[in-house]
């Protein structure tokens, strides 16, 4: 899935309008993307326009009690994965970049 920011937004200076961003995952309907600094942060989905709806078939999708969507590749879907990533744990960092490189190579 590929999106772009609809309009410049001072609340999100780390993403650029008209720049395509590859969706890494969806968490409570928010999109996790690699921002302009290469960090995998969550952003509200309503600030983006979808420009490519194709999603990897390997994603695991669940829905919360209020219908909110959670979708990630299996490895990134592990409980606590992004906490470990942001704490700089080597195994999480390695797994993350392995998944991202694989997804980007398939998208090309």
N, CA, C and O atoms as a MOPAC input file, in Angstrom:
PM7 MOZYME 1SCF
protein

 N      0.84700 1    -1.16600 1     0.00000 1
 C      0.00000 1     0.00000 1     0.00000 1
 C      0.89700 1     1.23400 1     0.00000 1
 O      1.87700 1     1.30300 1     0.74100 1
 N      0.55400 1     2.19300 1    -0.82700 1
 C      1.35300 1     3.41500 1    -0.91600 1
 C      0.40900 1     4.60700 1    -0.75200 1
 O     -0.68400 1     4.64000 1    -1.31800 1
 N      0.85900 1     5.57800 1     0.03300 1
 C      0.05800 1     6.77200 1     0.30700 1
 C      0.91200 1     8.02000 1     0.11500 1
 O      2.13700 1     7.94900 1     0.01800 1
 N      0.23600 1     9.15800 1     0.06400 1
 C      0.94700 1    10.43900 1     0.09100 1
 C      0.14800 1    11.39100 1     0.97100 1
 O     -1.07300 1    11.28300 1     1.08300 1
 N      0.85400 1    12.31400 1     1.58500 1
 C      0.24600 1    13.30800 1     2.45200 1
 C     -0.63900 1    14.22100 1     1.61400 1
 O     -0.21700 1    14.71800 1     0.57000 1
 N     -1.87700 1    14.44100 1     2.08000 1
 C     -2.81000 1    15.27400 1     1.31100 1
 C     -2.35200 1    16.71900 1     1.24300 1
 O     -2.33800 1    17.32100 1     0.16900 1
 N     -1.97900 1    17.27400 1     2.37900 1
 C     -1.57400 1    18.68100 1     2.46400 1
 C     -0.43900 1    18.82400 1     3.46900 1
 O     -0.31500 1    18.02400 1     4.39700 1
 N      0.38300 1    19.84200 1     3.27900 1
 C      1.42900 1    20.12400 1     4.25900 1
 C      0.76000 1    20.31800 1     5.61000 1
 O     -0.27400 1    20.97800 1     5.71200 1
 N      1.35500 1    19.74100 1     6.64400 1
 C      0.74000 1    19.76100 1     7.96000 1
 C      1.82500 1    20.04000 1     8.98900 1
 O      2.75100 1    19.24500 1     9.14600 1
 N      1.71600 1    21.16300 1     9.69100 1
 C      2.74500 1    21.55000 1    10.65400 1
 C      2.81200 1    20.58600 1    11.84400 1
 O      3.80600 1    20.57100 1    12.57000 1
 N      1.76500 1    19.78700 1    12.04700 1
 C      1.80100 1    18.78400 1    13.10500 1
 C      2.71600 1    17.61700 1    12.75400 1
 O      3.13400 1    16.86100 1    13.63100 1
 N      3.02400 1    17.47400 1    11.47200 1
 C      3.83600 1    16.35500 1    11.00000 1
 C      4.94700 1    16.86200 1    10.07700 1
 O      4.91400 1    16.61300 1     8.87200 1
 N      5.93000 1    17.57100 1    10.63900 1
 C      6.99900 1    18.13900 1     9.80000 1
 C      7.95900 1    17.08800 1     9.24500 1
 O      8.81400 1    17.40500 1     8.41800 1
 N      7.82400 1    15.84600 1     9.69500 1
 C      8.73100 1    14.78500 1     9.27200 1
 C      8.20000 1    13.97300 1     8.09400 1
 O      8.77000 1    12.93800 1     7.74700 1
 N      7.09800 1    14.44300 1     7.47000 1
 C      6.60900 1    13.83700 1     6.23500 1
 C      6.30700 1    14.95000 1     5.23400 1
 O      5.90700 1    16.05100 1     5.61200 1
 N      6.50600 1    14.64600 1     3.95800 1
 C      6.47000 1    15.64800 1     2.90500 1
 C      5.27800 1    15.43600 1     1.97300 1
 O      5.04000 1    14.31700 1     1.52000 1
 N      4.51800 1    16.51300 1     1.68200 1
 C      3.41500 1    16.37800 1     0.71900 1
 C      3.92900 1    15.88800 1    -0.63100 1
 O      5.04600 1    16.19800 1    -1.04500 1
 N      3.08400 1    15.11600 1    -1.30200 1
 C      3.35400 1    14.56900 1    -2.63000 1
 C      4.42100 1    13.48200 1    -2.64400 1
 O      4.62900 1    12.85200 1    -3.68100 1
 N      5.09900 1    13.24300 1    -1.53500 1
 C      6.08300 1    12.15900 1    -1.44800 1
 C      5.34300 1    10.84500 1    -1.22500 1
 O      4.54700 1    10.75700 1    -0.29100 1
 N      5.57400 1     9.82400 1    -2.04300 1
 C      4.92400 1     8.53400 1    -1.78100 1
 C      5.58000 1     7.83000 1    -0.59400 1
 O      6.80300 1     7.82400 1    -0.45400 1
 N      4.74800 1     7.24300 1     0.24900 1
 C      5.22000 1     6.49800 1     1.40900 1
 C      4.62300 1     5.09800 1     1.37300 1
 O      3.42700 1     4.92400 1     1.13900 1
 N      5.46500 1     4.11200 1     1.60700 1
 C      5.05600 1     2.72200 1     1.64400 1
 C      4.53000 1     2.40500 1     3.04600 1
 O      5.21200 1     2.66600 1     4.03700 1
 N      3.33300 1     1.84900 1     3.13200 1
 C      2.75300 1     1.48900 1     4.41900 1
 C      3.42600 1     0.22700 1     4.93900 1
 O      3.42900 1    -0.80500 1     4.26900 1
 N      3.99400 1     0.31300 1     6.13000 1
 C      4.64700 1    -0.81900 1     6.77400 1
 C      3.60800 1    -1.66700 1     7.49900 1
 O      3.71600 1    -2.89300 1     7.54800 1
 N      2.60500 1    -1.00400 1     8.06100 1
 C      1.55600 1    -1.69300 1     8.79600 1
 C      0.46700 1    -0.71100 1     9.17800 1
 O      0.59400 1     0.49700 1     8.98000 1
 N     -0.59900 1    -1.25200 1     9.72400 1
 C     -1.74000 1    -0.44900 1    10.15600 1
 C     -2.01600 1    -0.80100 1    11.60800 1
 O     -2.10700 1    -1.97500 1    11.96600 1
 N     -2.14800 1     0.21900 1    12.43700 1
 C     -2.35700 1     0.00900 1    13.86700 1
 C     -3.46200 1     0.93000 1    14.34300 1
 O     -3.30300 1     2.15000 1    14.35800 1
 N     -4.59000 1     0.33800 1    14.73300 1
 C     -5.77100 1     1.09900 1    15.15400 1
 C     -6.14700 1     2.11300 1    14.07100 1
 O     -6.47000 1     3.26300 1    14.36800 1
 N     -6.09900 1     1.67300 1    12.82300 1
 C     -6.41100 1     2.45600 1    11.62400 1
 C     -5.36600 1     3.51100 1    11.27900 1
 O     -5.50000 1     4.17100 1    10.24900 1
 N     -4.33500 1     3.69400 1    12.09500 1
 C     -3.24700 1     4.60600 1    11.76600 1
 C     -2.24600 1     3.87100 1    10.89000 1
 O     -2.12700 1     2.64800 1    10.96500 1
 N     -1.52400 1     4.62000 1    10.05600 1
 C     -0.53800 1     4.03200 1     9.15800 1
 C      0.85600 1     4.15400 1     9.75600 1
 O      1.25400 1     5.22200 1    10.22100 1
 N      1.58500 1     3.05800 1     9.73600 1
 C      2.99900 1     3.11600 1    10.12200 1
 C      3.79600 1     3.21700 1     8.82800 1
 O      3.72600 1     2.33900 1     7.96800 1
 N      4.55000 1     4.29900 1     8.70800 1
 C      5.38400 1     4.53000 1     7.52900 1
 C      6.79600 1     4.87300 1     7.97300 1
 O      7.02400 1     5.23500 1     9.12800 1
 N      7.73000 1     4.75900 1     7.05900 1
 C      9.07100 1     5.29900 1     7.29300 1
 C      9.00200 1     6.77500 1     6.93600 1
 O      8.78500 1     7.12600 1     5.77700 1
 N      9.18500 1     7.63300 1     7.92000 1
 C      9.10400 1     9.07000 1     7.65600 1
 C     10.38200 1     9.55600 1     6.96900 1
 O     11.24600 1     8.75500 1     6.61400 1
 N     10.49100 1    10.86600 1     6.78800 1
 C     11.63300 1    11.43700 1     6.07000 1
 C     12.96000 1    11.22600 1     6.78800 1
 O     14.02200 1    11.42500 1     6.19800 1
 N     12.90900 1    10.82300 1     8.06600 1
 C     14.12000 1    10.55600 1     8.83500 1
 C     14.39700 1     9.05700 1     8.95900 1
 O     15.30600 1     8.64100 1     9.67800 1
 N     13.59700 1     8.24700 1     8.24400 1
 C     13.79300 1     6.80700 1     8.26900 1
 C     13.28800 1     6.13100 1     9.52200 1
 O     13.71300 1     5.02100 1     9.84100 1
 N     12.37800 1     6.78800 1    10.24400 1
 C     11.80900 1     6.23100 1    11.47300 1
 C     10.40800 1     5.68700 1    11.19600 1
 O      9.61800 1     6.34500 1    10.51800 1
 N     10.08900 1     4.50400 1    11.70800 1
 C      8.78200 1     3.89500 1    11.45400 1
 C      7.70900 1     4.36700 1    12.43400 1
 O      7.36800 1     3.65500 1    13.37900 1
 N      7.18300 1     5.56300 1    12.20700 1
 C      6.20200 1     6.13900 1    13.12100 1
 C      4.78500 1     5.94300 1    12.61400 1
 O      4.54700 1     5.69000 1    11.43300 1
 N      3.85100 1     6.06800 1    13.55000 1
 C      2.42600 1     6.00000 1    13.23000 1
 C      1.88300 1     7.38700 1    12.93300 1
 O      2.23900 1     8.36400 1    13.59200 1
 N      1.01600 1     7.45700 1    11.93100 1
 C      0.36600 1     8.70800 1    11.54200 1
 C     -1.10400 1     8.42600 1    11.28800 1
 O     -1.45500 1     7.33300 1    10.84400 1
 N     -1.97500 1     9.40400 1    11.56600 1
 C     -3.40700 1     9.19200 1    11.31200 1
 C     -3.66900 1     8.98100 1     9.82200 1
 O     -3.14500 1     9.70500 1     8.97600 1
 N     -4.47400 1     7.99500 1     9.52700 1
 C     -4.73100 1     7.65300 1     8.12800 1
 C     -5.44900 1     8.76900 1     7.37300 1
 O     -5.29000 1     8.88700 1     6.15800 1
 N     -6.23500 1     9.58800 1     8.07000 1
 C     -7.02600 1    10.61500 1     7.37500 1
 C     -6.18000 1    11.73300 1     6.75300 1
 O     -6.69500 1    12.51700 1     5.95600 1
 N     -4.90500 1    11.81600 1     7.10200 1
 C     -4.06100 1    12.87300 1     6.51400 1
 C     -3.43600 1    12.43000 1     5.18700 1
 O     -2.73200 1    13.20300 1     4.53800 1
 N     -3.69800 1    11.18500 1     4.79100 1
 C     -3.10400 1    10.62800 1     3.58300 1
 C     -4.14500 1    10.33200 1     2.51900 1
 O     -5.32400 1    10.11700 1     2.80300 1
 N     -3.66500 1    10.32900 1     1.28600 1
 C     -4.43300 1     9.84600 1     0.14200 1
 C     -3.78400 1     8.53900 1    -0.29000 1
 O     -2.56300 1     8.47300 1    -0.43200 1
 N     -4.57600 1     7.51000 1    -0.49800 1
 C     -4.04300 1     6.22900 1    -0.95500 1
 C     -3.80400 1     6.32900 1    -2.46300 1
 O     -4.70200 1     6.69700 1    -3.21900 1
 N     -2.59000 1     5.99800 1    -2.88500 1
 C     -2.28800 1     6.03000 1    -4.31400 1
 C     -2.07000 1     4.62900 1    -4.88600 1
 O     -2.04600 1     4.45500 1    -6.10500 1
 N     -1.91000 1     3.62600 1    -4.01200 1
 C     -1.81800 1     2.22700 1    -4.44300 1
 C     -2.39700 1     1.37000 1    -3.32400 1
 O     -1.87000 1     1.36100 1    -2.21200 1
 N     -3.47300 1     0.65400 1    -3.61100 1
 C     -4.17900 1    -0.11800 1    -2.58800 1
 C     -3.62600 1    -1.52400 1    -2.37900 1
 O     -4.08200 1    -2.23300 1    -1.48200 1
 N     -2.66400 1    -1.93600 1    -3.17800 1
 C     -2.12000 1    -3.29700 1    -3.04800 1
 C     -1.42800 1    -3.48600 1    -1.70300 1
 O     -0.58100 1    -2.69000 1    -1.29700 1
 N     -1.81500 1    -4.56700 1    -1.02300 1
 C     -1.20400 1    -4.91800 1     0.25700 1
 C     -0.56000 1    -6.29300 1     0.12400 1
 O     -1.04600 1    -7.14000 1    -0.62600 1
 N      0.52800 1    -6.51500 1     0.84800 1
 C      1.12300 1    -7.85300 1     0.82500 1
 C      0.12600 1    -8.88600 1     1.34600 1
 O     -0.54400 1    -8.64900 1     2.35100 1
 N      0.02600 1   -10.00900 1     0.68100 1
 C     -0.92100 1   -11.05200 1     1.08600 1
 C     -0.49700 1   -11.72300 1     2.38900 1
 O     -1.29500 1   -12.42600 1     3.00800 1
 N      0.73300 1   -11.51800 1     2.80600 1
 C      1.23700 1   -12.15600 1     4.02600 1
 C      0.84500 1   -11.41600 1     5.30400 1
 O      1.04200 1   -11.93900 1     6.40100 1
 N      0.29800 1   -10.21700 1     5.18200 1
 C     -0.06500 1    -9.46100 1     6.38100 1
 C     -1.09100 1   -10.21200 1     7.21500 1
 O     -1.97700 1   -10.88000 1     6.68200 1
 N     -0.96000 1   -10.09400 1     8.51900 1
 C     -1.94100 1   -10.62500 1     9.45600 1
 C     -2.84600 1    -9.46600 1     9.84800 1
 O     -2.36800 1    -8.42300 1    10.29400 1
 N     -4.15400 1    -9.65000 1     9.68300 1
 C     -5.11400 1    -8.58500 1     9.98000 1
 C     -6.05800 1    -9.02500 1    11.08900 1
 O     -6.61900 1   -10.12000 1    11.05600 1
 N     -6.21800 1    -8.14900 1    12.06500 1
 C     -7.17300 1    -8.32500 1    13.15500 1
 C     -7.96100 1    -7.04000 1    13.29600 1
 O     -7.55900 1    -5.99000 1    12.79300 1
 N     -9.07800 1    -7.13200 1    13.97900 1
 C     -9.91100 1    -5.95500 1    14.24600 1
 C    -10.17600 1    -5.86300 1    15.73400 1
 O    -10.44400 1    -6.86800 1    16.39300 1
 N    -10.09800 1    -4.62700 1    16.26600 1
 C    -10.36000 1    -4.39100 1    17.67800 1
 C    -11.85000 1    -4.37400 1    17.96400 1
 O    -12.67500 1    -4.54700 1    17.06700 1
 N    -12.17400 1    -4.16300 1    19.21800 1
 C    -13.56800 1    -4.15800 1    19.66400 1
 C    -14.41200 1    -3.09400 1    18.97700 1
 O    -15.62000 1    -3.27200 1    18.81800 1
 N    -13.79900 1    -2.00300 1    18.57400 1
 C    -14.52900 1    -0.91700 1    17.90700 1
 C    -14.37700 1    -0.96300 1    16.38900 1
 O    -14.71600 1     0.00100 1    15.70300 1
 N    -13.87000 1    -2.07500 1    15.86000 1
 C    -13.72100 1    -2.23600 1    14.42200 1
 C    -12.43400 1    -1.67600 1    13.85800 1
 O    -12.22900 1    -1.70500 1    12.64400 1
 N    -11.54900 1    -1.16100 1    14.72400 1
 C    -10.28800 1    -0.61000 1    14.23300 1
 C     -9.39500 1    -1.74000 1    13.71600 1
 O     -9.37800 1    -2.84400 1    14.25900 1
 N     -8.67400 1    -1.43600 1    12.67700 1
 C     -7.87200 1    -2.44000 1    11.97200 1
 C     -6.43400 1    -2.44700 1    12.45200 1
 O     -5.84200 1    -1.40600 1    12.73800 1
 N     -5.89000 1    -3.65700 1    12.53200 1
 C     -4.49300 1    -3.89200 1    12.85100 1
 C     -3.96000 1    -4.86000 1    11.79300 1
 O     -4.45100 1    -5.98200 1    11.68000 1
 N     -2.97000 1    -4.44000 1    11.02700 1
 C     -2.39700 1    -5.29100 1     9.97700 1
 C     -0.88900 1    -5.08700 1     9.92900 1
 O     -0.39600 1    -3.96200 1     9.84400 1
 N     -0.17700 1    -6.19200 1     9.98700 1
 C      1.27900 1    -6.16000 1     9.90600 1
 C      1.78400 1    -7.44400 1     9.26600 1
 O      1.08800 1    -8.46000 1     9.26700 1
 N      2.98800 1    -7.40100 1     8.72300 1
 C      3.64700 1    -8.64600 1     8.35000 1
 C      3.83400 1    -9.49100 1     9.61500 1
 O      3.96100 1    -8.93300 1    10.70500 1
 N      3.85400 1   -10.81000 1     9.49400 1
 C      3.91800 1   -11.66600 1    10.69000 1
 C      5.00100 1   -11.29100 1    11.70200 1
 O      4.71900 1   -11.23200 1    12.89900 1
 N      6.21300 1   -11.04000 1    11.25900 1
 C      7.30400 1   -10.73900 1    12.19800 1
 C      7.04900 1    -9.43200 1    12.94700 1
 O      7.32200 1    -9.34100 1    14.14400 1
 N      6.53100 1    -8.42700 1    12.25700 1
 C      6.27800 1    -7.13200 1    12.90100 1
 C      5.00300 1    -7.15300 1    13.72900 1
 O      4.72100 1    -6.19700 1    14.45100 1
 N      4.23700 1    -8.21800 1    13.63600 1
 C      2.96800 1    -8.33600 1    14.33900 1
 C      3.12800 1    -8.89600 1    15.75200 1
 O      2.14700 1    -8.99000 1    16.49100 1
 N      4.33300 1    -9.26300 1    16.13200 1
 C      4.57400 1    -9.82400 1    17.46300 1
 C      4.32200 1    -8.76500 1    18.53800 1
 O      4.68300 1    -7.60000 1    18.37100 1
 N      3.70600 1    -9.17700 1    19.62600 1
 C      3.43500 1    -8.25500 1    20.74300 1
 C      4.74800 1    -7.68600 1    21.24900 1
 O      5.69000 1    -8.42900 1    21.52600 1
 N      4.81000 1    -6.37200 1    21.36800 1
 C      5.99400 1    -5.69300 1    21.88700 1
 C      7.08400 1    -5.46200 1    20.85900 1
 O      8.15400 1    -4.95500 1    21.19800 1
 N      6.83200 1    -5.82700 1    19.59700 1
 C      7.89400 1    -5.68700 1    18.60300 1
 C      8.41000 1    -4.25800 1    18.50000 1
 O      9.61800 1    -4.03300 1    18.56700 1
 N      7.50600 1    -3.28300 1    18.33700 1
 C      7.97600 1    -1.90900 1    18.13000 1
 C      8.52800 1    -1.28500 1    19.40700 1
 O      9.33800 1    -0.36100 1    19.33400 1
 N      8.11800 1    -1.75800 1    20.55000 1
 C      8.75600 1    -1.31400 1    21.79500 1
 C     10.22000 1    -1.75000 1    21.78500 1
 O     11.11500 1    -0.97100 1    22.11400 1
 N     10.45100 1    -3.02400 1    21.39700 1
 C     11.83400 1    -3.51000 1    21.30200 1
 C     12.61600 1    -2.73800 1    20.24800 1
 O     13.78300 1    -2.40700 1    20.45800 1
 N     11.97800 1    -2.45000 1    19.11600 1
 C     12.63900 1    -1.69300 1    18.05500 1
 C     13.10600 1    -0.32900 1    18.57500 1
 O     14.26600 1     0.04500 1    18.40300 1
 N     12.19300 1     0.40700 1    19.21100 1
 C     12.54000 1     1.75400 1    19.66300 1
 C     13.47300 1     1.76300 1    20.87000 1
 O     14.08900 1     2.78500 1    21.17200 1
 N     13.58000 1     0.62900 1    21.56100 1
 C     14.57500 1     0.49600 1    22.62500 1
 C     15.93300 1     0.11900 1    22.05900 1
 O     16.91800 1     0.02400 1    22.79200 1
 N     15.98000 1    -0.09800 1    20.74000 1
 C     17.24400 1    -0.37600 1    20.06700 1
 C     17.73500 1    -1.80200 1    20.20500 1
 O     18.92600 1    -2.06800 1    20.04600 1
 N     16.83100 1    -2.72300 1    20.49900 1
 C     17.24300 1    -4.12200 1    20.64100 1
 C     17.64700 1    -4.67500 1    19.27100 1
 O     16.89600 1    -4.59800 1    18.29800 1
 N     18.84100 1    -5.22500 1    19.23200 1
 C     19.46700 1    -5.66800 1    17.99000 1
 C     18.58600 1    -6.62500 1    17.19800 1
 O     18.45800 1    -6.47700 1    15.98200 1
 N     17.98000 1    -7.59600 1    17.85800 1
 C     17.15800 1    -8.58300 1    17.14600 1
 C     15.96800 1    -7.91200 1    16.46700 1
 O     15.64100 1    -8.23900 1    15.32600 1
 N     15.31700 1    -6.97500 1    17.16200 1
 C     14.16400 1    -6.27300 1    16.57600 1
 C     14.61400 1    -5.40500 1    15.40000 1
 O     13.94600 1    -5.37400 1    14.36700 1
 N     15.72000 1    -4.71200 1    15.54300 1
 C     16.22900 1    -3.87500 1    14.45500 1
 C     16.54700 1    -4.72100 1    13.22400 1
 O     16.21200 1    -4.34500 1    12.10100 1
 N     17.18400 1    -5.84700 1    13.43700 1
 C     17.54100 1    -6.73100 1    12.33100 1
 C     16.29300 1    -7.27200 1    11.63400 1
 O     16.20700 1    -7.25400 1    10.40600 1
 N     15.33100 1    -7.75000 1    12.41600 1
 C     14.08900 1    -8.27400 1    11.83800 1
 C     13.35100 1    -7.19300 1    11.06600 1
 O     12.84000 1    -7.44300 1     9.97400 1
 N     13.29500 1    -5.98500 1    11.63500 1
 C     12.57900 1    -4.88500 1    10.99400 1
 C     13.14600 1    -4.61200 1     9.61000 1
 O     12.40200 1    -4.57700 1     8.63100 1
 N     14.45400 1    -4.41900 1     9.52000 1
 C     15.05400 1    -4.06800 1     8.23400 1
 C     14.99700 1    -5.22800 1     7.24400 1
 O     14.92900 1    -5.00600 1     6.03500 1
 N     15.02500 1    -6.45900 1     7.74400 1
 C     14.85900 1    -7.61200 1     6.86500 1
 C     13.47300 1    -7.58900 1     6.23100 1
 O     13.34400 1    -7.78900 1     5.02300 1
 N     12.43700 1    -7.34900 1     7.02900 1
 C     11.06100 1    -7.29700 1     6.52200 1
 C     10.88500 1    -6.13100 1     5.55600 1
 O     10.30500 1    -6.29500 1     4.48200 1
 N     11.38200 1    -4.95600 1     5.92900 1
 C     11.22700 1    -3.75900 1     5.08800 1
 C     11.94500 1    -3.94500 1     3.75800 1
 O     11.37800 1    -3.64400 1     2.70800 1
 N     13.14700 1    -4.42300 1     3.78000 1
 C     13.88100 1    -4.64000 1     2.52200 1
 C     13.17100 1    -5.65000 1     1.63900 1
 O     13.12200 1    -5.48300 1     0.42000 1
 N     12.62300 1    -6.69100 1     2.23800 1
 C     11.88800 1    -7.70200 1     1.47300 1
 C     10.63400 1    -7.08700 1     0.85100 1
 O     10.35800 1    -7.30500 1    -0.32900 1
 N      9.87300 1    -6.31900 1     1.64000 1
 C      8.64600 1    -5.70200 1     1.11100 1
 C      8.94700 1    -4.69900 1     0.01400 1
 O      8.24300 1    -4.65500 1    -0.99500 1
 N      9.97000 1    -3.90400 1     0.19400 1
 C     10.33000 1    -2.91500 1    -0.82200 1
 C     10.81500 1    -3.58700 1    -2.10500 1
 O     10.53000 1    -3.10100 1    -3.20000 1
 N     11.53600 1    -4.68300 1    -1.98600 1
 C     11.99500 1    -5.37400 1    -3.19000 1
 C     10.82200 1    -5.98900 1    -3.94400 1
 O     10.84100 1    -6.02900 1    -5.17400 1
 N      9.80000 1    -6.47000 1    -3.23300 1
 C      8.61000 1    -7.01200 1    -3.89100 1
 C      7.78200 1    -5.91300 1    -4.54900 1
 O      7.13400 1    -6.15000 1    -5.56900 1
 N      7.80000 1    -4.71700 1    -3.97500 1
 C      7.01800 1    -3.60200 1    -4.50600 1
 C      7.63400 1    -3.02400 1    -5.77800 1
 O      6.94300 1    -2.41000 1    -6.59100 1
 N      8.92900 1    -3.22600 1    -5.93800 1
 C      9.65200 1    -2.61500 1    -7.07200 1
 C      9.28600 1    -3.23400 1    -8.38800 1
 O      9.80800 1    -2.82900 1    -9.42700 1

